[in-house]
Amino acid sequence: MNELIAGIDLCDEYTQVSCGDEEKAWTFPTVIFRHRAAGTWSVGEDAYAQTLRGEGSLTDKLVKLVLKDGTATLDGVRYTVPCTVHPEQMEDTQIVRFRVGNVYKNCYIGVYFDDERVMHRKRPVMAPGEMEEIKLEKEKLLLHPELKTITIKVEEA
């Protein structure tokens, strides 16, 4: 059996992954990026390049965030409660509460099932100090049996 010995050096600026047997190492910036239109994720140099093109949101200093039990704001949303929904186990409706990462005026809450927008609700003002909420309906969730991701975004008017 072939065994691979790998090491990971993780810090705020760079991450290095090395393979002992092959004496190979890869170093890349410790950043994560969420593409606004596609909803995809990138890391490292690709994340920086997409950020410079204005295509989405970059989060850096990930190790510091973890050590402080911090959160990152992506697409305007800091976190949701609950963070996971199981349609087969839920009641007829599920309230999902979330906080935004900034003050937003005249914007929308967008809810997506994978890449399909299923809800678009206007909000005059949203602020980090107030919990926002949406209501998910079991009936609508069950219409998407292959659903992998529910995304909540703040969208500009």
Secondary structure as UniProt FT lines:
FT   STRAND          6..10
FT   STRAND          14..19
FT   TURN            20..23
FT   STRAND          24..29
FT   STRAND          32..35
FT   TURN            36..38
FT   STRAND          41..43
FT   HELIX           44..52
FT   TURN            53..54
FT   STRAND          56..59
FT   HELIX           62..67
FT   TURN            68..69
FT   TURN            75..76
FT   STRAND          77..81
FT   HELIX           87..89
FT   STRAND          93..100
FT   STRAND          104..113
FT   TURN            114..115
FT   STRAND          116..126
FT   TURN            128..129
FT   STRAND          132..137
FT   HELIX           138..142
FT   TURN            145..146
FT   STRAND          150..156
//
